[in-house]
Structure formats: structure tokens, C-alpha cells
Amino acid sequence: MVHITGKSSLQPERGLECPRCGCVHFRVLYTRRAVGGRLLRRRVCRHCGRRFMTYGVVGNARPGTDSQPAGTPAC
């Protein structure tokens, strides 16, 4: 008999999950630049209210993505 451990390849990746309840719905409280050009985001879970921080890498914008805030004219 073979036992498979870990996540099944049949289940899709859920991405970011709340460390407390496993919910995938968050609200970003604020975003700041961190040391080394990374982004620091303070998030709160919409289900249980737990707050935690995530870090992201700032990269080049992909062609066709909107990199300006809404309502600003494009140059």
C-alpha cells in the first residue's frame, strides 16, 4: 500500500491563507516599502480578524497592466 503525504496534485493551490482559520479573504490595511525594495503589506483576515504581514518583491510591470491609479490620465 502506498501512502501519499503532502498536498494532492488534484487540489488547486489556494494561495495565501490565514494562519489562524485558513480563510483566503483578506483586506490590506496598508502597504509600505521595506528594506531591499520589497513591499510590506499589513493584512487582516475578513473571517477571524487576525492581522499579519506579507512581503512581496517589486518587479517590472507586465505590458498591458495598469500601473497608474484610477482616474489619472496616461502620458
Phi, psi and omega in degrees: 000137181253129176252129179257127179253160180090191182283143178285144179286349179278339179272133179289152176294136181268345181080217183289131179233149176296132180294337182271307189247350179084004179293151180248013181250122184228163171237134178272121180280315176201160178231133179223159173278135178253176179299138178086013178080011178275162175257136176250126179239129175265121184241156175229135179289134180285344182269305186253348178086004180293137179254140177204166182249146174233152178242142178224158180264133177275124180236182176289142178292140177285147178300136178090359177266152182272109183257002178253150176298153180299139177091357178263138182286145178281143180274000000 
